[in-house]
Amino acid sequence: MVNNHKNELFITGEFIASRYLENKGYAIRERNYRTPYGEIDIIACYEGTLVFTEVKTRSNKAVINTLSNISRAKKIRLTRSAIHYMIQLPPDVTFCTRFDVILLFHYSKDDTYQLHHFEDAFEPIIEDSV
């Protein structure tokens, strides 16, 4: 039951994040893009930039520093997944890229969300081993 609620929270969070980005003028290209290296929550295009977005949804604000909870290993997996996505594009297509993070805090008391969007939240990490 708890896992089901947690899963619903994450799905709702990703939906809210996607709608937020669309309302800001982003074109959503992929949601939950899976690769052998991991998953990218949202891939969008904004003003000629390909934006790879990690969505973190929390049920309370107790985890204030969620941004720092994205480990080096997770950043490497996101980088590898982004590269996997980009090599699938036609060779004549070029983009600038960046990695964003959207933090969503859910308040169960009134069933509301607070959203924080961190553009260019981290640099890609490329290395041979995690």
N, C-alpha and C positions, 0 to 999 in steps of 0.2 A: 504494500500500500504506500509506504513512504517513497520507495523507488518510483512508483507510478506518478506520484505528485511531483517528485523531483524532475522526472522526464517531461511532464507537462509544463513545468516551470521553464525548462530550457527551450522547449519547442516554442512556447509563447514568447520567450525572450528573443529568440532568433527572428520570429515573425515581426515583433515590435522593432527590432534593429533594422530589418529589411525595409519596413515601411518608413522608418525615420530617414534612412539613406535615400530612398526614392523621393520622399518629400523635399530633400535637400538637393535634388537634381542628379543623383547617382543612377546609373543604369545597372541594374542587377544582372549579372551574366550567369552566375551559378550560386546555388545554396547547397551547403553540405557536400562540397566537392571532395570525393574520396580518391586517395592515391595509395600506392604501396607504402608511403611514408607517413600518412596520417590524413586528417580531414581539415579543410578550410571551411569555416562557417559561411562566409559570404565573399564572393568575388564580384567586384563592381568596377565600372568605368566612370571616371569623373574628370572632366576637362582634360582628356588625353592621358590620364593616369590610370593605370590598372591598380586597384586597391584590394588588398587581401586583408580581410577583417576577421579578427578573433572576437567572439561574443562571449562574455562572462556574465552569467546571471546568478545572483545571490538572493537568498530569501530574507536577509536582513543586512543592515549596514555594519554589522559586527566585523565583517571582513573588509575594513576600510582600504587596506593596501592591496587590493586584488590585482592591480596592475603589476606589482612586483611578484605576484604569484605565478607569473608566466615564466617558467624555468628556461634555462639555456637550452636544455634538450628539446623543449616544446618549440622554442624559436628556431632551432635547427630543423625540426620536423616541418614546421610551417614554411621555412625557406625552401626545403627540398620539395615540398608539395607545390609551392608556387612555381618553381623551376619546371616541375613535371607538367603543370598547366601550360606554362608559356611555350614549351617545346611542342605542344600540340597545335599551337597557332600557326597559320600560314607564315612562311618565311619572310614575306614582305610586310608583315604587320609588326609594328614596333610601338612600344609603350614605355613611358616612365612608370616606375612601380613604387609602391609604398605599403607598409604594414600598419594598419590601424587596429585599435582595440576599442570595443564598445562595452562598457560596464553597465549592467542593469541591476538595480536593487528593487526587489519586490517587497511591498509592505502589505502583509496579509490582512492587517486590521481593516484597511479600506480598499484592498485589492488594487493598489496603484503601483506604478513603476516610476523610478527615477533613472534617467539615462545620462551617461557621461561618455562623450565621444573623444577619444584621443587619437588625433591624426598623427601619422608618422611616429607611432609609439615606440618602435624599435627598428634597429638596423638588421638587415638579413645576416644570418650567420652561416657561412659556408665552411664546412670542414668534412674530412673523410669519415670520422667516427663520432658517435654521440657520446 
